[in-house]
Amino acid sequence: MEWQNVPSPDEIIDIGKKKFSSFSKHFIWIAAALFIIIGLKGFIYSIGPDEVGVIQRFGKYIRLSSPGLHAKIPFGIEKVTAIKVEKIFKEEFGTGRDDSSSRDTFGGNRDMSLMLTGDLNILDVRWIVQYKIKDPIKLLFIVRNPRNIIRDVSEVIMRRLVGDYTVDEVLTIKREEIDHLAQIETQKILDDYQTGVQVITVKLLDVNPPDKVKPAFNEVNEAKQEKEKMINQAWEAYNKVVPKAKGEAERTIREAEGYSLDKINRAKGEAERFLATLNEYKKAPEITEKRLYLETLNEVLPKVKDKYIIDPRQSSILPLLDIGKRGGGGQ
C-alpha cells in the first residue's frame, strides 16, 4: 500500500540533517571566499600620480604613502586618505553662487561682493583664490574645514584692502597691487592657522559699481575722462609751443653770445695789432708810414674800377681822361 512508502519522522529528521550539513559546508566556503575577497580588497590600495596617501591606524596618523600600489592592514585597522597635492584648487567670490560662506552669523544671506572703498563708495567686487595642498597632515588633522577658512580669510582681507584705497584706484591703477597684497596676507594667516595650504594667486576678476548707481557712476567717469582729455590737449599744445619758444630763445642767446665774443675778439685783435704797429712806428717812423701806405694801396686798388697814374709835373689831367671818347665830345 502507498502509506507504507511514507518516511518515518526519524527518517525525515535524518534527511534534514544531511541537507543542512551540506548547506553548512557550502555556506562556510562561500563565507570564507567573501572574507578573502574583502581582505584582499582592503589589503591593496592605489595612490594616483598627483596624490599623497595619508595612512591612519585606528585613527592615528602613521605614515605617508607615495603614488603607486601599496599594501595596508585590512578590515578597517588602517585607513588611507588620498590627498591631491599637485592639483590647483579654485575658490570664487562674488559670482552669485550659493555658498555656505555667503550666510552671516544670524542665518541671513549677505552679498560678499559689495564692498566699501576708502572714499566711502560701494563697489561690486569679484575675485578668485587659487591654492594647492602643501602639507596634507596639517590639512587633515589640524583644521576642521579648510575650505571655509580659506573663504573667510580671503573675504576679510579683500574687504580690508578695498577699504584702504579709493574707488578710482580699485577700478584702475591699484588692482595688481591689491592682488599681490591679498596673496601675501592670505598666505600669512593660513600659515598661522596651520592649514597646510599654499596660495598660488589671488586675482580681481571684475570690479564695478552696483547696478543701481552705475548710470550716475558712468556719467562721473565720462566727465573725468573729458577733463583728462582737455588737460592732455592743453599739455600737448604746451609741449608744442613752449619747447619751440625755449629753443628759439636759446638759439638767439647763443647767437648773441657768439656775436659778442666775435666782436670782443676782433677788438682785442685790432688793439693788439695797433699797439704792435705803434711799437714798430716808434722804432722806424718813415718805414712804418711807407709800409702802411703800401698796405693800404694793396687793399684799395683792387677795388677801383679805373686807375689813373698822373705825372706830378703834368699841368692838366684832361688829356689823360680822354673826354672826347668817353664824354659828349662827339656831339
Helices and strands as residue ranges (DSSP letters): G 2-5, H 9-43, E 44-47, E 51-57, E 60-65, E 68-71, E 78-84, E 89-93, G 100-102, E 114-116, E 122-133, H 136-141, H 146-163, H 167-171, H 175-192, E 197-208, H 214-283, H 285-300, G 301-303, H 318-321, H 323-326
